[in-house]
Every structure is written in structure tokens, then in C-alpha cells.
Amino acid sequence: TGSLTIANNLTVNGNIKTTGIISGSSLPPNLIRNSYMNILDGNKPAGYRVLGNVNLEAAHPYTKGFEGPYVAEKPSNAASSVDTATQANPYWFRRYYKGSRASRGGLADGWNGLPDGRILKITGNNSAVHTSVMFPFESNVLTNKVHFKAWLKITSGSKVGFGVDSGYRNVVRGLIITKEQTDDAPDGWYQIDAVIGTSEVTSLNGLAFSMGIEASGSFEVYLALPYVANLDNDTWLPSVSDMLSRDGLTVHPSSRNVGIGTDSPEGKLDVRGDIRAGNSDIYFTNTNHNHTGIGNKSGWAAIENAANFGALMILGRAGTSKGRYVRLWDYLQVNGGMDITGNVGIGTSNPRTKLEVAGTVNVRDRILRNGQDFSKAGLASHNDTVKVPWGTTREWNIFVSPRVMGREEPDSEGDNALLKIECWARVNNTTSWKNHARYKYRIRNGDGRWYDENSGRHRPLVNYILIPR
């Protein structure tokens, strides 16, 4: 027992075992995730949990003078002491010096520092059954003691403990640091560097390694840069890929595929869940990719940069009653032409022709038929009217006079009727047609009713223009 100082070289023909820390040795990986506390869940560091009446907050590193601004001159808004320092009013230590915790580059700016690091602010009291703070640990380890490092400041409260079940039943256990110790430390920040025994476990989550706080009333405690590492030959660490493969993230050892939400990724990246891209672009950069059936499985869909089609392909959900199915729920603006190979329905989901409109159509310009202006005079013969098939033996032709289109001259047959309806029928089921019936209408002055020019009587026009299906 005791200490040993060696002035020269030491040769050992055997093993050296230590139960403490080898000063100057390289440090194993930190088992605490989000130790910089720059990944947030609301206003607290993500992954950190509590038991009892305890509140957590991700505080700016300027708070309580953990570090100061890296500037040449003292800011006009500088705090008068480290204990009154905040993000808005930081404590200035001296020219280009952030303080003894991180002299040049710290958690908040500086020379080669982080821009978004945080420290943990812990407030509350012991009114509940337990008072514990639990860290987000790597879960796949085997350990019975750890190397623990951190910076601690107790503004109010009596003592803090780190270790197994610390804070459970409001009993502070393990390594205990008192308020007097932190008050005596430089700037009130006590540097912890110790070995702490734990239960032999494969996960340090929860109360396997926790932080407990004791106070006669309310407490206010700060913790920065927590570090927990495995040590000695009684413990075990996984591979780097195994450490990455946790909490839904998997790096497959044989395929080397990455899975999120699955431990059996089927592609280079396999995500089972939502994917969100905020303020970003998504590019399909493989310019020689063709449609290879991706998404053909029932229920699948795909977006492809298809070289053989020279276009971005959107393949809808497969296996529906309509085949592939894509639905657009919101406003759609097309800044170019549209090439549609199937039927188009407006107001109907089952269009029977190239264009079917279940509703009113408002045409603000002309109607063209085979490139000709359908509103011109001289196109009033039955071959140029609107043809509505009725079974296989009859065909209705509806013609609106050029007078209705804003013209004054009669049509090519000399009729001045505003509306003309013709019924053509096949002759003995041959290809020849004959005029079966013709109805010509005007609007009578006075009451605005339709007037049948053929019979001189008022006929209900609706009987003639409601065409049977």
C-alpha cells in the first residue's frame, strides 16, 4: 500500500493490475451520451431523466461563470461576479480567456470551441419519495466500477452523491460532494475525478448510476461535462459499431447496412418510421438509374430518377383497385404542359371518356374542334355539332346558334333559331343516317320562355335536352 515513485525506467515481466486510475493514460470512450447537452428535448438535455420533485434545464455555459466570453475587452454588460453571470450578462475573466474550465475554446464559442454546448441546471426539493437525476448511458457494457469526471457547483443545498441508487429514498450514496467543497473550489466549480464502485451490470441506465441531491429546503445545482468510463480488466466494452447499434439504430455486421427502427436493414439505409427534411433539398443524383420495379410490391410506392424515361417518376401505391394510386390533397400548380394518357375526371373518380366533368364548365374563350373555331358561323351542319350517342341506333346533335355566340348572321342552313336539337337515326341498322326529328327554339320576348318554331307552341325544353343514357 502507499505510493511508488520511479525516477527511471520500470521493466515488468508479468501483469500489472490497478483498482484506481493510471494518471496520464488515455481515456476510454465516454459512456454518457449527450454529455455536451447540445441535443435538447424542449428546454432540457435529451435523455436525462429524474425521480422526484426535480427540474432540469439546459443552461448556457455563461451561467454562474462556468466560462466567459472570448473577447479582448470587457463587455459593457459584463456581470460583476461569477455567481451573478448569465447568458445575457456573462462574467469576463480577462483578455481572450474564458476561465480555468475551458480557457480558449469552450462549450459556447471561443477559439475552436463549440457553438451550442450547454450545462445542466438542476432545481427542486426533497419533498418527494426520491430525488435522483439519471443519465443517458450506453446500455451494452459490463462493469463494476467506473471512472467519473465532471464539474459541479452547488448554489443551494447541502450535498450531492454519485453512484448506485443515489437519491433513492432520498439517501445520497456513492461519491459525496458537499456545498463547502464546491464553495472552496475556484469560482465555486468543483472538479470531480474519481473511481466509483457500482453493481456488476451490463447497463448503467436508471439507478445503476445516478445523482442524488440533499437539501433542507430547495436546491440549485449545476453540472457540466459529465464523463463516465469503464476501466481495469474486470470490465468490458463493446465494439464501436455495437455502441452505435442501440435505441433503434443498427449497423448490420455482415451487410453493413444501416437500419433506423429495424435491426435487419434491407438496403444501405432502411428507415422504419417518419423521415423529415427541414429547410433542405432532396436530390436524386444517380443519373443512369432506370425504373427497375422498385415499389412494385403490393402496398409499396417509389420516387425514381429514371434515365430511361428522362423524368422523375412517382410510382403510386401498388395493389389497389385502380392499380397504382397517387392522390394529391392540396392545391396543385403546374407551370408547364400536361401529357395525360388516361381519362381525366373532374368531380368524378370514374371518368368514362378522355375528359368528363361532373359539374358546370365555364369557358372564357373559344371552343375549338379539330383546330377550328366551333363558335364560327358556317359550322352548323349536323356533322359539326355536339354528338351525343344514344345506344347504337340513334344520335343526338345539339347546336347552339352563332347568334348566341355573339354573331348576327344565320347559320349555314339559314336557320335563325337560338338553339337547334336534331335526332338522327340509322336506316335499317345500316351505316346511313337520316334526320329523325328536329327542334328549333327561340326565346320569346316578355316572359323569356323557349318557343318551338316548328309547332308554334311552348314546349318544355328540358324534355328535349335531357338525353337518356
C-alpha positions in Angstrom: 0.0 0.0 0.0 1.0 3.6 -0.4 2.7 5.3 -3.4 5.6 4.4 -5.6 7.8 6.9 -7.4 10.1 5.7 -10.2 12.7 8.0 -11.4 13.9 5.9 -14.3 12.6 3.0 -16.4 10.5 0.2 -15.0 10.5 -3.3 -16.6 7.8 -5.7 -15.5 7.9 -9.4 -16.6 4.2 -10.0 -15.8 0.9 -8.3 -15.3 0.2 -5.0 -13.5 -3.3 -4.7 -12.0 -4.8 -1.5 -10.7 -8.0 -0.7 -8.9 -7.7 3.0 -9.4 -6.7 5.4 -12.2 -3.5 5.4 -14.1 -2.6 9.0 -14.3 -1.6 10.1 -17.8 -3.2 7.1 -19.5 -5.5 7.6 -22.5 -9.2 7.8 -21.6 -11.7 5.2 -22.7 -14.9 6.4 -24.5 -17.5 8.3 -22.5 -20.4 6.1 -21.7 -22.7 9.1 -21.1 -24.5 10.2 -24.2 -25.2 13.8 -24.9 -22.6 14.9 -22.4 -22.2 18.3 -24.2 -26.0 18.6 -23.6 -26.5 20.3 -27.0 -29.2 17.8 -28.1 -32.3 19.2 -26.5 -35.8 17.9 -25.6 -37.6 21.2 -25.1 -35.5 23.2 -22.7 -33.7 20.3 -21.1 -30.9 18.0 -22.4 -32.4 15.0 -24.2 -32.0 11.7 -22.4 -31.6 13.0 -18.9 -34.4 11.8 -16.5 -35.4 12.4 -12.9 -37.2 10.9 -9.9 -39.0 13.2 -7.5 -39.6 16.9 -7.5 -36.6 17.7 -9.7 -36.5 20.1 -12.7 -33.8 20.0 -15.4 -32.8 22.8 -17.7 -30.1 23.2 -20.4 -28.4 26.4 -19.2 -26.0 28.5 -21.2 -22.3 27.9 -20.2 -22.0 31.6 -19.2 -24.4 30.8 -16.4 -22.7 31.0 -13.0 -19.4 31.7 -14.7 -18.6 28.2 -15.9 -17.0 30.0 -18.8 -16.9 33.6 -20.1 -16.7 35.3 -23.5 -13.5 35.0 -25.5 -13.1 38.7 -26.3 -10.3 41.3 -26.0 -12.2 43.9 -24.0 -14.6 43.6 -21.1 -18.2 43.9 -22.4 -20.3 46.7 -21.1 -23.0 44.2 -19.9 -20.5 42.0 -18.0 -21.6 40.6 -14.7 -19.8 41.7 -11.5 -19.2 38.2 -10.3 -19.3 34.6 -11.5 -22.4 33.9 -9.3 -24.4 36.6 -11.0 -23.3 35.7 -14.5 -25.9 34.7 -17.1 -26.0 34.3 -20.9 -27.2 38.0 -21.2 -24.6 39.2 -18.7 -21.6 37.0 -18.8 -18.6 37.2 -16.4 -15.4 38.4 -18.2 -12.3 36.8 -16.8 -9.7 38.6 -18.8 -8.5 39.3 -22.4 -9.1 36.3 -24.6 -9.5 34.0 -21.6 -12.7 32.0 -20.9 -11.8 30.9 -17.4 -10.0 27.9 -16.0 -12.6 25.3 -17.1 -12.1 26.0 -20.8 -9.5 28.7 -21.3 -9.8 29.3 -25.1 -12.4 27.1 -26.8 -15.4 26.1 -24.6 -19.0 25.0 -24.8 -20.1 28.4 -26.1 -17.8 30.0 -28.7 -14.1 30.8 -28.2 -11.2 29.7 -30.3 -12.1 26.2 -31.7 -15.0 25.9 -29.3 -18.5 24.5 -29.6 -21.3 26.9 -30.6 -24.1 25.2 -28.9 -22.9 23.3 -25.8 -24.9 23.6 -22.5 -24.6 22.8 -18.8 -27.2 21.1 -16.6 -29.2 23.3 -14.2 -31.0 21.2 -11.5 -33.6 22.7 -9.2 -36.2 21.2 -6.8 -36.5 19.9 -3.3 -36.7 16.6 -1.3 -40.5 16.7 -0.8 -41.0 13.5 -2.9 -40.0 10.0 -2.0 -36.9 10.1 -4.3 -34.6 12.8 -5.5 -32.5 11.4 -8.3 -31.1 12.5 -11.7 -30.4 9.7 -14.2 -28.0 10.0 -17.2 -28.4 8.7 -20.7 -25.9 5.8 -20.7 -24.7 3.4 -23.3 -26.5 0.2 -22.4 -24.3 -2.6 -23.8 -21.4 -2.6 -21.3 -20.2 -4.8 -18.5 -18.8 -3.0 -15.4 -18.5 -3.0 -11.7 -16.6 0.4 -11.3 -16.3 3.5 -13.3 -14.1 6.5 -13.7 -16.2 9.6 -13.2 -15.3 13.1 -14.1 -17.4 16.3 -14.0 -17.6 19.9 -12.9 -20.1 20.6 -10.0 -21.4 23.7 -8.5 -23.9 23.7 -5.5 -25.5 27.1 -5.2 -28.1 26.0 -2.6 -28.4 22.6 -1.0 -26.2 20.6 1.3 -24.6 17.7 -0.7 -24.6 15.7 -3.9 -23.9 12.0 -4.4 -23.0 9.9 -7.4 -23.3 6.1 -7.6 -25.7 3.2 -7.3 -29.2 4.2 -6.1 -28.0 7.7 -5.2 -31.1 9.8 -4.3 -33.3 6.7 -4.0 -35.5 7.1 -0.8 -33.7 10.5 -0.5 -30.5 8.9 0.6 -27.4 10.3 -1.0 -24.9 7.5 -1.8 -21.6 6.8 -3.5 -19.1 9.6 -4.1 -20.4 12.5 -2.0 -19.5 16.2 -2.6 -20.6 18.9 -0.1 -21.5 22.5 -0.7 -18.5 23.5 1.4 -16.2 21.7 -1.1 -17.7 23.5 -4.1 -17.6 26.8 -2.3 -13.9 26.4 -1.7 -13.2 25.5 -5.4 -12.0 28.1 -7.9 -15.1 30.2 -8.9 -17.2 27.7 -7.0 -16.8 25.0 -9.6 -15.5 21.7 -8.1 -13.7 19.3 -10.4 -14.6 15.7 -9.8 -12.1 13.0 -10.8 -12.7 9.7 -9.0 -13.3 5.9 -9.3 -16.8 4.9 -8.1 -17.8 1.3 -7.5 -21.0 0.1 -9.0 -23.1 -3.1 -9.1 -21.9 -5.5 -11.8 -24.3 -4.8 -14.6 -24.5 -4.5 -18.4 -26.4 -1.3 -18.3 -25.7 1.9 -16.2 -29.2 3.4 -17.0 -31.6 4.3 -14.3 -30.4 3.9 -10.7 -27.4 1.7 -11.6 -25.5 5.1 -11.6 -27.5 8.1 -10.5 -27.0 11.5 -9.0 -28.8 12.3 -5.7 -29.2 15.7 -4.1 -29.9 16.5 -0.4 -31.1 19.9 0.9 -33.0 21.2 3.9 -35.2 23.3 1.6 -35.0 23.9 -2.1 -31.7 23.3 -4.1 -30.0 24.7 -7.1 -27.1 22.6 -8.5 -25.1 22.8 -11.8 -23.3 20.0 -13.6 -21.0 20.3 -16.6 -19.2 17.9 -18.9 -20.1 14.6 -17.1 -17.8 11.7 -18.1 -18.2 8.1 -17.1 -15.8 5.4 -18.4 -15.0 1.7 -17.9 -11.7 0.8 -16.5 -9.5 -2.2 -15.5 -9.6 -5.8 -16.5 -12.8 -6.6 -14.6 -14.9 -4.7 -17.1 -15.8 -4.9 -20.8 -16.6 -2.5 -23.7 -18.4 -3.4 -26.9 -17.1 -2.6 -30.4 -17.7 0.8 -31.9 -20.4 -0.5 -34.2 -22.1 -2.2 -31.3 -22.0 1.0 -29.4 -23.7 2.7 -32.4 -26.3 0.0 -32.6 -28.7 0.9 -29.9 -32.1 2.6 -29.4 -33.4 1.7 -32.9 -30.1 2.4 -34.8 -28.4 -0.6 -36.2 -25.2 -1.0 -38.2 -25.5 -4.6 -39.5 -22.3 -6.5 -39.0 -22.4 -8.5 -42.3 -24.3 -6.4 -44.8 -23.0 -3.1 -43.3 -26.5 -1.7 -44.0 -27.8 0.9 -41.6 -31.2 0.5 -40.1 -33.3 3.0 -38.2 -36.2 1.4 -36.4 -35.1 -2.1 -37.6 -32.2 -4.4 -36.7 -32.5 -6.1 -40.1 -31.9 -3.3 -42.7 -32.6 -4.5 -46.3 -30.9 -1.6 -48.0 -27.9 0.7 -47.5 -30.3 2.8 -45.4 -33.6 1.3 -44.2 -35.9 3.5 -42.2 -39.0 2.2 -40.5 -40.7 5.4 -39.5 -41.1 9.1 -40.5 -38.4 10.9 -42.4 -38.4 14.7 -42.1 -36.2 17.1 -44.1 -36.5 20.7 -42.7 -35.2 23.6 -44.8 -33.3 21.2 -47.0 -33.3 19.8 -50.5 -33.6 16.1 -51.5 -31.6 15.2 -54.6 -31.7 12.0 -56.7 -28.1 12.1 -58.1 -27.8 8.7 -59.8 -28.3 9.9 -63.4 -28.2 6.5 -65.1 -30.8 4.8 -62.9 -33.8 3.3 -64.7 -37.2 2.1 -63.4 -36.3 -1.4 -62.0 -39.6 -2.3 -60.3 -38.8 -0.6 -57.0 -42.1 -0.3 -55.3 -43.9 -2.9 -57.4 -44.7 -5.0 -54.2 -48.3 -4.6 -53.1 -48.6 -1.6 -50.9 -45.2 -0.1 -51.8 -44.6 3.2 -53.6 -41.4 4.8 -55.0 -39.9 8.0 -56.4 -37.2 7.4 -59.0 -34.8 9.5 -61.1 -35.5 7.3 -64.2 -32.9 7.7 -67.0 -34.9 5.6 -69.5 -37.9 7.8 -69.1 -35.9 11.0 -68.8 -38.0 12.1 -65.9 -38.7 12.0 -62.2 -41.0 9.0 -61.7 -43.6 8.9 -59.0 -44.9 5.4 -58.6 -48.1 5.3 -56.5 -49.2 2.8 -54.0 -49.3 -0.6 -55.8 -52.0 -3.2 -55.5 -55.1 -1.0 -55.3 -58.4 -1.5 -57.2 -57.2 1.3 -59.5 -53.7 -0.2 -60.0 -51.1 2.3 -58.9 -52.7 5.1 -57.0 -51.5 8.6 -56.2 -53.7 11.2 -54.5 -53.0 14.9 -54.2 -54.9 16.5 -51.4 -53.8 20.1 -51.7 -53.5 22.9 -54.2 -51.6 21.9 -57.3 -50.0 24.3 -59.7 -48.4 23.1 -62.9 -46.0 25.6 -64.5 -45.9 23.8 -67.9 -47.8 21.4 -70.1 -49.6 18.2 -69.1 -49.5 15.0 -71.0 -52.2 12.6 -69.8 -52.6 9.2 -71.4 -55.7 8.1 -69.4 -59.1 9.6 -68.8 -59.5 12.7 -66.8 -62.4 13.2 -64.4 -63.3 16.5 -62.7 -65.9 15.9 -60.0 -65.9 12.2 -60.6 -63.5 9.4 -59.8 -64.6 7.2 -62.7 -64.2 9.2 -66.0 -65.6 7.3 -69.0 -64.1 9.5 -71.7 -60.9 11.4 -72.2 -62.5 14.3 -70.2 -65.6 14.0 -68.1 -66.8 16.9 -66.0 -69.4 16.3 -63.3 -70.4 19.9 -62.9 -70.5 23.3 -64.6 -67.8 24.2 -67.2 -67.1 27.9 -67.6 -65.2 28.6 -70.9 -63.9 32.1 -71.0 -62.5 31.9 -74.6 -63.4 29.8 -77.7 -64.1 26.1 -78.1 -62.0 24.5 -80.8 -63.0 21.4 -82.7 -60.1 19.8 -84.8 -58.4 23.2 -84.6 -61.4 25.1 -85.9 -63.3 27.7 -84.0 -66.5 26.0 -83.0 -68.2 29.3 -82.5 -67.9 30.5 -86.1 -70.9 30.6 -88.4 -71.0 28.0 -91.1 -70.3 25.1 -88.8 -74.0 24.4 -88.1 -74.4 21.2 -90.1 -75.1 18.0 -88.2 -71.5 16.9 -88.8 -70.1 19.8 -86.9 -72.4 19.8 -83.9 -72.1 18.2 -80.5 -72.8 14.5 -81.0 -74.3 12.5 -78.1 -74.6 8.8 -78.8 -77.8 7.1 -77.7 -77.5 3.4 -77.9 -76.4 2.1 -81.4 -79.3 3.3 -83.5 -79.8 7.0 -82.6 -77.5 10.0 -82.1 -78.5 13.4 -80.8 -76.9 16.6 -82.3 -77.1 19.8 -80.2 -76.2 23.0 -82.0 -76.1 26.5 -80.4 -76.7 29.2 -83.0 -73.9 31.6 -83.8 -76.3 34.3 -82.7 -75.8 33.0 -79.1 -72.1 33.2 -79.6 -72.4 36.9 -80.3 -72.9 36.8 -84.1 -75.9 38.1 -86.0 -75.8 36.1 -89.3 -77.9 32.9 -89.6 -76.2 29.5 -89.7 -75.3 27.7 -92.9 -78.7 26.2 -93.3 -80.4 29.6 -93.0 -81.8 28.9 -89.5 -82.1 31.8 -87.1 -83.0 29.6 -84.1 -81.0 30.2 -81.0 -80.9 26.5 -80.2 -81.4 23.6 -82.5 -81.7 19.9 -81.4 -81.6 17.2 -84.0 -82.2 13.5 -83.6 -80.5 11.3 -86.3 -81.3 7.6 -86.7 -79.7 4.8 -88.6 -81.6 3.5 -91.6 -82.4 -0.2 -91.0 -79.3 -0.5 -88.8 -77.1 0.4 -91.7 -74.3 3.0 -91.7 -76.7 5.5 -93.4 -78.3 8.2 -91.2 -81.5 10.3 -91.7 -82.9 13.2 -89.8 -85.4 11.6 -87.4 -86.6 14.8 -85.7 -85.6 18.4 -85.5 -86.5 21.0 -82.9 -85.7 24.7 -83.2 -86.2 27.2 -80.4 -86.2 30.9 -79.7 -86.7 32.8 -76.5 -90.0 34.7 -76.6 -90.0 38.3 -75.7 -91.7 39.2 -72.4 -91.6 36.0 -70.4 -88.3 34.7 -71.7 -89.7 31.2 -72.3 -88.4 28.9 -75.0 -90.6 29.0 -78.2 -90.9 26.0 -80.5 -90.7 27.4 -84.0 -91.9 24.2 -85.6 -95.2 23.9 -83.9 -95.8 27.4 -82.7 -96.4 26.1 -79.2 -94.5 26.5 -76.0 -92.7 23.2 -75.3 -90.8 22.4 -72.1 -87.3 22.4 -73.5 -85.9 20.3 -70.7 -87.8 17.3 -72.2 -85.6 17.5 -75.3 -82.2 18.3 -73.9 -82.2 15.7 -71.1 -80.7 12.9 -73.2 -81.2 9.4 -72.0 -78.0 7.4 -71.1 
